[in-house]
Amino acid sequence: MAGAPCRIMRVGFVGELGFEIHLPAEYAAGVWRALLEAGARHGIRPFGVEAQRLLRLEKGHIIVARTRTV
């Protein structure tokens, strides 16, 4: 992806179609820019892990390794 060696996994943490992209850190900025550019016409939007955590909580999904709530 964008010239970077990647491992892409389909995930579904919040009920939407989602993917995790694992790659060496030195490629991250270039891949990020390429993803936002390629997805712009489809309205791609990033969201943070706090939003993901709250969406999972609302759906009743457990959060592995989370021992207390904040």
PDB file with one MODEL, atoms N, CA, C and O in Angstrom:
MODEL        1
ATOM      1  N   MET A   1       0.852  -1.165   0.000  1.00  0.00           N
ATOM      2  CA  MET A   1       0.000   0.000   0.000  1.00  0.00           C
ATOM      3  C   MET A   1       0.899   1.230   0.000  1.00  0.00           C
ATOM      4  O   MET A   1       1.719   1.410   0.901  1.00  0.00           O
ATOM      5  N   ALA A   2       0.742   2.067  -1.008  1.00  0.00           N
ATOM      6  CA  ALA A   2       1.552   3.286  -1.141  1.00  0.00           C
ATOM      7  C   ALA A   2       3.043   2.976  -1.026  1.00  0.00           C
ATOM      8  O   ALA A   2       3.809   3.773  -0.485  1.00  0.00           O
ATOM      9  N   GLY A   3       3.446   1.820  -1.535  1.00  0.00           N
ATOM     10  CA  GLY A   3       4.848   1.424  -1.507  1.00  0.00           C
ATOM     11  C   GLY A   3       5.322   0.831  -0.194  1.00  0.00           C
ATOM     12  O   GLY A   3       6.514   0.561  -0.041  1.00  0.00           O
ATOM     13  N   ALA A   4       4.426   0.620   0.754  1.00  0.00           N
ATOM     14  CA  ALA A   4       4.801   0.100   2.071  1.00  0.00           C
ATOM     15  C   ALA A   4       4.392  -1.366   2.206  1.00  0.00           C
ATOM     16  O   ALA A   4       3.328  -1.764   1.733  1.00  0.00           O
ATOM     17  N   PRO A   5       5.238  -2.162   2.850  1.00  0.00           N
ATOM     18  CA  PRO A   5       4.827  -3.540   3.144  1.00  0.00           C
ATOM     19  C   PRO A   5       3.792  -3.503   4.270  1.00  0.00           C
ATOM     20  O   PRO A   5       4.056  -2.971   5.348  1.00  0.00           O
ATOM     21  N   CYS A   6       2.617  -4.071   4.011  1.00  0.00           N
ATOM     22  CA  CYS A   6       1.518  -3.993   4.981  1.00  0.00           C
ATOM     23  C   CYS A   6       0.856  -5.350   5.189  1.00  0.00           C
ATOM     24  O   CYS A   6       0.884  -6.221   4.319  1.00  0.00           O
ATOM     25  N   ARG A   7       0.276  -5.497   6.337  1.00  0.00           N
ATOM     26  CA  ARG A   7      -0.643  -6.597   6.628  1.00  0.00           C
ATOM     27  C   ARG A   7      -1.971  -5.935   6.969  1.00  0.00           C
ATOM     28  O   ARG A   7      -2.053  -5.133   7.899  1.00  0.00           O
ATOM     29  N   ILE A   8      -3.007  -6.274   6.209  1.00  0.00           N
ATOM     30  CA  ILE A   8      -4.316  -5.652   6.380  1.00  0.00           C
ATOM     31  C   ILE A   8      -5.285  -6.708   6.897  1.00  0.00           C
ATOM     32  O   ILE A   8      -5.382  -7.803   6.343  1.00  0.00           O
ATOM     33  N   MET A   9      -6.006  -6.362   7.976  1.00  0.00           N
ATOM     34  CA  MET A   9      -6.950  -7.288   8.586  1.00  0.00           C
ATOM     35  C   MET A   9      -8.317  -6.629   8.686  1.00  0.00           C
ATOM     36  O   MET A   9      -8.429  -5.467   9.077  1.00  0.00           O
ATOM     37  N   ARG A  10      -9.359  -7.379   8.330  1.00  0.00           N
ATOM     38  CA  ARG A  10     -10.723  -6.867   8.486  1.00  0.00           C
ATOM     39  C   ARG A  10     -11.119  -7.024   9.946  1.00  0.00           C
ATOM     40  O   ARG A  10     -10.933  -8.085  10.542  1.00  0.00           O
ATOM     41  N   VAL A  11     -11.664  -5.964  10.510  1.00  0.00           N
ATOM     42  CA  VAL A  11     -12.100  -5.983  11.908  1.00  0.00           C
ATOM     43  C   VAL A  11     -13.500  -5.376  11.986  1.00  0.00           C
ATOM     44  O   VAL A  11     -13.924  -4.654  11.083  1.00  0.00           O
ATOM     45  N   GLY A  12     -14.197  -5.669  13.050  1.00  0.00           N
ATOM     46  CA  GLY A  12     -15.533  -5.130  13.220  1.00  0.00           C
ATOM     47  C   GLY A  12     -15.787  -4.793  14.671  1.00  0.00           C
ATOM     48  O   GLY A  12     -16.565  -5.476  15.337  1.00  0.00           O
ATOM     49  N   PHE A  13     -15.154  -3.768  15.166  1.00  0.00           N
ATOM     50  CA  PHE A  13     -15.277  -3.406  16.573  1.00  0.00           C
ATOM     51  C   PHE A  13     -16.539  -2.618  16.878  1.00  0.00           C
ATOM     52  O   PHE A  13     -17.057  -2.698  17.992  1.00  0.00           O
ATOM     53  N   VAL A  14     -17.044  -1.862  15.918  1.00  0.00           N
ATOM     54  CA  VAL A  14     -18.154  -0.958  16.214  1.00  0.00           C
ATOM     55  C   VAL A  14     -19.354  -1.179  15.306  1.00  0.00           C
ATOM     56  O   VAL A  14     -20.228  -0.316  15.223  1.00  0.00           O
ATOM     57  N   GLY A  15     -19.413  -2.309  14.630  1.00  0.00           N
ATOM     58  CA  GLY A  15     -20.550  -2.610  13.779  1.00  0.00           C
ATOM     59  C   GLY A  15     -20.417  -2.104  12.358  1.00  0.00           C
ATOM     60  O   GLY A  15     -21.318  -2.311  11.544  1.00  0.00           O
ATOM     61  N   GLU A  16     -19.337  -1.459  12.049  1.00  0.00           N
ATOM     62  CA  GLU A  16     -19.078  -0.979  10.700  1.00  0.00           C
ATOM     63  C   GLU A  16     -17.974  -1.828  10.088  1.00  0.00           C
ATOM     64  O   GLU A  16     -17.210  -2.481  10.799  1.00  0.00           O
ATOM     65  N   LEU A  17     -17.902  -1.812   8.774  1.00  0.00           N
ATOM     66  CA  LEU A  17     -16.807  -2.477   8.098  1.00  0.00           C
ATOM     67  C   LEU A  17     -15.533  -1.697   8.406  1.00  0.00           C
ATOM     68  O   LEU A  17     -15.465  -0.499   8.129  1.00  0.00           O
ATOM     69  N   GLY A  18     -14.547  -2.338   8.963  1.00  0.00           N
ATOM     70  CA  GLY A  18     -13.311  -1.657   9.320  1.00  0.00           C
ATOM     71  C   GLY A  18     -12.098  -2.521   9.049  1.00  0.00           C
ATOM     72  O   GLY A  18     -12.215  -3.732   8.861  1.00  0.00           O
ATOM     73  N   PHE A  19     -10.951  -1.902   9.029  1.00  0.00           N
ATOM     74  CA  PHE A  19      -9.703  -2.604   8.761  1.00  0.00           C
ATOM     75  C   PHE A  19      -8.614  -2.081   9.680  1.00  0.00           C
ATOM     76  O   PHE A  19      -8.604  -0.907  10.048  1.00  0.00           O
ATOM     77  N   GLU A  20      -7.705  -2.961  10.044  1.00  0.00           N
ATOM     78  CA  GLU A  20      -6.453  -2.571  10.705  1.00  0.00           C
ATOM     79  C   GLU A  20      -5.352  -2.746   9.690  1.00  0.00           C
ATOM     80  O   GLU A  20      -5.326  -3.725   8.945  1.00  0.00           O
ATOM     81  N   ILE A  21      -4.447  -1.796   9.665  1.00  0.00           N
ATOM     82  CA  ILE A  21      -3.302  -1.862   8.760  1.00  0.00           C
ATOM     83  C   ILE A  21      -2.053  -1.870   9.615  1.00  0.00           C
ATOM     84  O   ILE A  21      -1.788  -0.920  10.352  1.00  0.00           O
ATOM     85  N   HIS A  22      -1.297  -2.931   9.517  1.00  0.00           N
ATOM     86  CA  HIS A  22      -0.045  -3.059  10.270  1.00  0.00           C
ATOM     87  C   HIS A  22       1.106  -2.872   9.294  1.00  0.00           C
ATOM     88  O   HIS A  22       1.172  -3.532   8.257  1.00  0.00           O
ATOM     89  N   LEU A  23       2.011  -1.962   9.641  1.00  0.00           N
ATOM     90  CA  LEU A  23       3.132  -1.652   8.765  1.00  0.00           C
ATOM     91  C   LEU A  23       4.272  -1.073   9.590  1.00  0.00           C
ATOM     92  O   LEU A  23       4.056  -0.617  10.712  1.00  0.00           O
ATOM     93  N   PRO A  24       5.488  -1.088   9.042  1.00  0.00           N
ATOM     94  CA  PRO A  24       6.602  -0.460   9.751  1.00  0.00           C
ATOM     95  C   PRO A  24       6.350   1.032   9.945  1.00  0.00           C
ATOM     96  O   PRO A  24       5.825   1.702   9.055  1.00  0.00           O
ATOM     97  N   ALA A  25       6.724   1.541  11.097  1.00  0.00           N
ATOM     98  CA  ALA A  25       6.437   2.932  11.478  1.00  0.00           C
ATOM     99  C   ALA A  25       6.942   3.954  10.471  1.00  0.00           C
ATOM    100  O   ALA A  25       6.295   4.981  10.263  1.00  0.00           O
ATOM    101  N   GLU A  26       8.063   3.700   9.854  1.00  0.00           N
ATOM    102  CA  GLU A  26       8.630   4.697   8.935  1.00  0.00           C
ATOM    103  C   GLU A  26       7.757   4.919   7.689  1.00  0.00           C
ATOM    104  O   GLU A  26       7.959   5.900   6.973  1.00  0.00           O
ATOM    105  N   TYR A  27       6.804   4.038   7.421  1.00  0.00           N
ATOM    106  CA  TYR A  27       5.903   4.199   6.283  1.00  0.00           C
ATOM    107  C   TYR A  27       4.569   4.835   6.674  1.00  0.00           C
ATOM    108  O   TYR A  27       3.769   5.163   5.798  1.00  0.00           O
ATOM    109  N   ALA A  28       4.321   5.010   7.945  1.00  0.00           N
ATOM    110  CA  ALA A  28       2.988   5.396   8.420  1.00  0.00           C
ATOM    111  C   ALA A  28       2.484   6.709   7.832  1.00  0.00           C
ATOM    112  O   ALA A  28       1.337   6.765   7.387  1.00  0.00           O
ATOM    113  N   ALA A  29       3.282   7.750   7.813  1.00  0.00           N
ATOM    114  CA  ALA A  29       2.818   9.056   7.322  1.00  0.00           C
ATOM    115  C   ALA A  29       2.426   8.991   5.847  1.00  0.00           C
ATOM    116  O   ALA A  29       1.403   9.551   5.454  1.00  0.00           O
ATOM    117  N   GLY A  30       3.220   8.324   5.041  1.00  0.00           N
ATOM    118  CA  GLY A  30       2.916   8.205   3.611  1.00  0.00           C
ATOM    119  C   GLY A  30       1.652   7.401   3.354  1.00  0.00           C
ATOM    120  O   GLY A  30       0.849   7.763   2.494  1.00  0.00           O
ATOM    121  N   VAL A  31       1.470   6.315   4.092  1.00  0.00           N
ATOM    122  CA  VAL A  31       0.264   5.490   3.940  1.00  0.00           C
ATOM    123  C   VAL A  31      -0.954   6.277   4.411  1.00  0.00           C
ATOM    124  O   VAL A  31      -2.007   6.231   3.774  1.00  0.00           O
ATOM    125  N   TRP A  32      -0.819   6.992   5.513  1.00  0.00           N
ATOM    126  CA  TRP A  32      -1.931   7.805   6.029  1.00  0.00           C
ATOM    127  C   TRP A  32      -2.391   8.814   4.978  1.00  0.00           C
ATOM    128  O   TRP A  32      -3.586   8.929   4.704  1.00  0.00           O
ATOM    129  N   ARG A  33      -1.453   9.534   4.398  1.00  0.00           N
ATOM    130  CA  ARG A  33      -1.797  10.522   3.361  1.00  0.00           C
ATOM    131  C   ARG A  33      -2.461   9.860   2.154  1.00  0.00           C
ATOM    132  O   ARG A  33      -3.446  10.373   1.623  1.00  0.00           O
ATOM    133  N   ALA A  34      -1.916   8.716   1.723  1.00  0.00           N
ATOM    134  CA  ALA A  34      -2.480   8.009   0.566  1.00  0.00           C
ATOM    135  C   ALA A  34      -3.899   7.526   0.849  1.00  0.00           C
ATOM    136  O   ALA A  34      -4.762   7.601  -0.026  1.00  0.00           O
ATOM    137  N   LEU A  35      -4.149   7.034   2.054  1.00  0.00           N
ATOM    138  CA  LEU A  35      -5.495   6.574   2.411  1.00  0.00           C
ATOM    139  C   LEU A  35      -6.495   7.719   2.414  1.00  0.00           C
ATOM    140  O   LEU A  35      -7.592   7.586   1.871  1.00  0.00           O
ATOM    141  N   LEU A  36      -6.130   8.832   3.017  1.00  0.00           N
ATOM    142  CA  LEU A  36      -7.042   9.979   3.050  1.00  0.00           C
ATOM    143  C   LEU A  36      -7.314  10.521   1.652  1.00  0.00           C
ATOM    144  O   LEU A  36      -8.441  10.907   1.342  1.00  0.00           O
ATOM    145  N   GLU A  37      -6.296  10.551   0.815  1.00  0.00           N
ATOM    146  CA  GLU A  37      -6.480  11.027  -0.555  1.00  0.00           C
ATOM    147  C   GLU A  37      -7.371  10.074  -1.354  1.00  0.00           C
ATOM    148  O   GLU A  37      -8.288  10.510  -2.049  1.00  0.00           O
ATOM    149  N   ALA A  38      -7.098   8.774  -1.251  1.00  0.00           N
ATOM    150  CA  ALA A  38      -7.876   7.786  -2.006  1.00  0.00           C
ATOM    151  C   ALA A  38      -9.326   7.729  -1.532  1.00  0.00           C
ATOM    152  O   ALA A  38     -10.227   7.492  -2.337  1.00  0.00           O
ATOM    153  N   GLY A  39      -9.560   7.939  -0.265  1.00  0.00           N
ATOM    154  CA  GLY A  39     -10.909   7.839   0.273  1.00  0.00           C
ATOM    155  C   GLY A  39     -11.692   9.134   0.291  1.00  0.00           C
ATOM    156  O   GLY A  39     -12.864   9.129   0.668  1.00  0.00           O
ATOM    157  N   ALA A  40     -11.090  10.238  -0.100  1.00  0.00           N
ATOM    158  CA  ALA A  40     -11.747  11.545  -0.029  1.00  0.00           C
ATOM    159  C   ALA A  40     -13.067  11.564  -0.798  1.00  0.00           C
ATOM    160  O   ALA A  40     -14.053  12.116  -0.310  1.00  0.00           O
ATOM    161  N   ARG A  41     -13.100  10.981  -1.965  1.00  0.00           N
ATOM    162  CA  ARG A  41     -14.342  11.013  -2.760  1.00  0.00           C
ATOM    163  C   ARG A  41     -15.442  10.158  -2.152  1.00  0.00           C
ATOM    164  O   ARG A  41     -16.610  10.282  -2.520  1.00  0.00           O
ATOM    165  N   HIS A  42     -15.061   9.279  -1.209  1.00  0.00           N
ATOM    166  CA  HIS A  42     -16.046   8.426  -0.527  1.00  0.00           C
ATOM    167  C   HIS A  42     -16.375   8.945   0.874  1.00  0.00           C
ATOM    168  O   HIS A  42     -17.129   8.313   1.614  1.00  0.00           O
ATOM    169  N   GLY A  43     -15.810  10.088   1.228  1.00  0.00           N
ATOM    170  CA  GLY A  43     -16.083  10.671   2.535  1.00  0.00           C
ATOM    171  C   GLY A  43     -15.376   9.971   3.687  1.00  0.00           C
ATOM    172  O   GLY A  43     -15.867   9.985   4.816  1.00  0.00           O
ATOM    173  N   ILE A  44     -14.225   9.358   3.409  1.00  0.00           N
ATOM    174  CA  ILE A  44     -13.475   8.658   4.470  1.00  0.00           C
ATOM    175  C   ILE A  44     -13.146   9.638   5.593  1.00  0.00           C
ATOM    176  O   ILE A  44     -12.771  10.784   5.345  1.00  0.00           O
ATOM    177  N   ARG A  45     -13.292   9.171   6.826  1.00  0.00           N
ATOM    178  CA  ARG A  45     -13.024  10.013   7.995  1.00  0.00           C
ATOM    179  C   ARG A  45     -12.329   9.168   9.054  1.00  0.00           C
ATOM    180  O   ARG A  45     -12.799   8.076   9.374  1.00  0.00           O
ATOM    181  N   PRO A  46     -11.232   9.648   9.597  1.00  0.00           N
ATOM    182  CA  PRO A  46     -10.588   8.928  10.698  1.00  0.00           C
ATOM    183  C   PRO A  46     -11.364   9.151  11.998  1.00  0.00           C
ATOM    184  O   PRO A  46     -12.044  10.164  12.159  1.00  0.00           O
ATOM    185  N   PHE A  47     -11.254   8.204  12.913  1.00  0.00           N
ATOM    186  CA  PHE A  47     -11.800   8.422  14.254  1.00  0.00           C
ATOM    187  C   PHE A  47     -10.826   7.836  15.254  1.00  0.00           C
ATOM    188  O   PHE A  47     -10.063   6.926  14.930  1.00  0.00           O
ATOM    189  N   GLY A  48     -10.852   8.357  16.466  1.00  0.00           N
ATOM    190  CA  GLY A  48      -9.886   7.978  17.483  1.00  0.00           C
ATOM    191  C   GLY A  48     -10.312   6.782  18.309  1.00  0.00           C
ATOM    192  O   GLY A  48     -11.450   6.319  18.225  1.00  0.00           O
ATOM    193  N   VAL A  49      -9.389   6.296  19.098  1.00  0.00           N
ATOM    194  CA  VAL A  49      -9.662   5.109  19.907  1.00  0.00           C
ATOM    195  C   VAL A  49     -10.663   5.388  21.013  1.00  0.00           C
ATOM    196  O   VAL A  49     -11.348   4.465  21.454  1.00  0.00           O
ATOM    197  N   GLU A  50     -10.775   6.624  21.480  1.00  0.00           N
ATOM    198  CA  GLU A  50     -11.775   6.926  22.504  1.00  0.00           C
ATOM    199  C   GLU A  50     -13.176   6.777  21.919  1.00  0.00           C
ATOM    200  O   GLU A  50     -14.066   6.232  22.572  1.00  0.00           O
ATOM    201  N   ALA A  51     -13.376   7.257  20.696  1.00  0.00           N
ATOM    202  CA  ALA A  51     -14.675   7.074  20.035  1.00  0.00           C
ATOM    203  C   ALA A  51     -14.961   5.596  19.841  1.00  0.00           C
ATOM    204  O   ALA A  51     -16.089   5.148  20.047  1.00  0.00           O
ATOM    205  N   GLN A  52     -13.959   4.842  19.448  1.00  0.00           N
ATOM    206  CA  GLN A  52     -14.125   3.397  19.277  1.00  0.00           C
ATOM    207  C   GLN A  52     -14.501   2.735  20.596  1.00  0.00           C
ATOM    208  O   GLN A  52     -15.384   1.878  20.626  1.00  0.00           O
ATOM    209  N   ARG A  53     -13.858   3.111  21.664  1.00  0.00           N
ATOM    210  CA  ARG A  53     -14.143   2.526  22.978  1.00  0.00           C
ATOM    211  C   ARG A  53     -15.589   2.801  23.382  1.00  0.00           C
ATOM    212  O   ARG A  53     -16.281   1.908  23.872  1.00  0.00           O
ATOM    213  N   LEU A  54     -16.041   4.026  23.177  1.00  0.00           N
ATOM    214  CA  LEU A  54     -17.415   4.373  23.543  1.00  0.00           C
ATOM    215  C   LEU A  54     -18.442   3.649  22.678  1.00  0.00           C
ATOM    216  O   LEU A  54     -19.474   3.205  23.182  1.00  0.00           O
ATOM    217  N   LEU A  55     -18.169   3.526  21.391  1.00  0.00           N
ATOM    218  CA  LEU A  55     -19.081   2.797  20.522  1.00  0.00           C
ATOM    219  C   LEU A  55     -19.172   1.327  20.925  1.00  0.00           C
ATOM    220  O   LEU A  55     -20.254   0.741  20.908  1.00  0.00           O
ATOM    221  N   ARG A  56     -18.035   0.735  21.286  1.00  0.00           N
ATOM    222  CA  ARG A  56     -18.045  -0.658  21.749  1.00  0.00           C
ATOM    223  C   ARG A  56     -18.836  -0.785  23.034  1.00  0.00           C
ATOM    224  O   ARG A  56     -19.603  -1.734  23.198  1.00  0.00           O
ATOM    225  N   LEU A  57     -18.664   0.152  23.946  1.00  0.00           N
ATOM    226  CA  LEU A  57     -19.387   0.130  25.211  1.00  0.00           C
ATOM    227  C   LEU A  57     -20.896   0.221  24.970  1.00  0.00           C
ATOM    228  O   LEU A  57     -21.669  -0.512  25.587  1.00  0.00           O
ATOM    229  N   GLU A  58     -21.314   1.118  24.074  1.00  0.00           N
ATOM    230  CA  GLU A  58     -22.731   1.265  23.751  1.00  0.00           C
ATOM    231  C   GLU A  58     -23.322  -0.013  23.172  1.00  0.00           C
ATOM    232  O   GLU A  58     -24.487  -0.324  23.418  1.00  0.00           O
ATOM    233  N   LYS A  59     -22.525  -0.759  22.404  1.00  0.00           N
ATOM    234  CA  LYS A  59     -23.007  -2.003  21.805  1.00  0.00           C
ATOM    235  C   LYS A  59     -22.928  -3.178  22.772  1.00  0.00           C
ATOM    236  O   LYS A  59     -23.408  -4.269  22.463  1.00  0.00           O
ATOM    237  N   GLY A  60     -22.322  -2.963  23.951  1.00  0.00           N
ATOM    238  CA  GLY A  60     -22.209  -4.031  24.933  1.00  0.00           C
ATOM    239  C   GLY A  60     -21.057  -4.985  24.685  1.00  0.00           C
ATOM    240  O   GLY A  60     -21.026  -6.076  25.253  1.00  0.00           O
ATOM    241  N   HIS A  61     -20.111  -4.594  23.848  1.00  0.00           N
ATOM    242  CA  HIS A  61     -18.943  -5.431  23.583  1.00  0.00           C
ATOM    243  C   HIS A  61     -17.937  -5.259  24.719  1.00  0.00           C
ATOM    244  O   HIS A  61     -17.699  -4.145  25.185  1.00  0.00           O
ATOM    245  N   ILE A  62     -17.361  -6.351  25.149  1.00  0.00           N
ATOM    246  CA  ILE A  62     -16.339  -6.249  26.187  1.00  0.00           C
ATOM    247  C   ILE A  62     -15.068  -5.668  25.599  1.00  0.00           C
ATOM    248  O   ILE A  62     -14.816  -5.769  24.398  1.00  0.00           O
ATOM    249  N   ILE A  63     -14.287  -5.069  26.447  1.00  0.00           N
ATOM    250  CA  ILE A  63     -13.007  -4.515  26.027  1.00  0.00           C
ATOM    251  C   ILE A  63     -11.930  -5.328  26.733  1.00  0.00           C
ATOM    252  O   ILE A  63     -11.720  -5.192  27.938  1.00  0.00           O
ATOM    253  N   VAL A  64     -11.262  -6.161  25.976  1.00  0.00           N
ATOM    254  CA  VAL A  64     -10.254  -7.057  26.530  1.00  0.00           C
ATOM    255  C   VAL A  64      -9.121  -6.248  27.145  1.00  0.00           C
ATOM    256  O   VAL A  64      -8.685  -5.251  26.569  1.00  0.00           O
ATOM    257  N   ALA A  65      -8.648  -6.667  28.300  1.00  0.00           N
ATOM    258  CA  ALA A  65      -7.532  -6.071  29.027  1.00  0.00           C
ATOM    259  C   ALA A  65      -7.891  -4.734  29.641  1.00  0.00           C
ATOM    260  O   ALA A  65      -7.001  -4.042  30.134  1.00  0.00           O
ATOM    261  N   ARG A  66      -9.130  -4.348  29.633  1.00  0.00           N
ATOM    262  CA  ARG A  66      -9.562  -3.103  30.284  1.00  0.00           C
ATOM    263  C   ARG A  66     -10.136  -3.495  31.639  1.00  0.00           C
ATOM    264  O   ARG A  66     -11.192  -4.124  31.713  1.00  0.00           O
ATOM    265  N   THR A  67      -9.444  -3.125  32.704  1.00  0.00           N
ATOM    266  CA  THR A  67      -9.850  -3.566  34.017  1.00  0.00           C
ATOM    267  C   THR A  67     -10.686  -2.558  34.787  1.00  0.00           C
ATOM    268  O   THR A  67     -11.351  -2.919  35.758  1.00  0.00           O
ATOM    269  N   ARG A  68     -10.662  -1.310  34.371  1.00  0.00           N
ATOM    270  CA  ARG A  68     -11.475  -0.304  35.048  1.00  0.00           C
ATOM    271  C   ARG A  68     -11.956   0.711  34.031  1.00  0.00           C
ATOM    272  O   ARG A  68     -11.336   0.885  32.982  1.00  0.00           O
ATOM    273  N   THR A  69     -13.043   1.373  34.329  1.00  0.00           N
ATOM    274  CA  THR A  69     -13.534   2.416  33.451  1.00  0.00           C
ATOM    275  C   THR A  69     -13.148   3.763  33.993  1.00  0.00           C
ATOM    276  O   THR A  69     -12.986   3.934  35.201  1.00  0.00           O
ATOM    277  N   VAL A  70     -13.003   4.696  33.126  1.00  0.00           N
ATOM    278  CA  VAL A  70     -12.613   6.052  33.506  1.00  0.00           C
ATOM    279  C   VAL A  70     -13.800   6.966  33.425  1.00  0.00           C
ATOM    280  O   VAL A  70     -13.682   8.158  33.707  1.00  0.00           O
TER     281      VAL A  70
ENDMDL
END
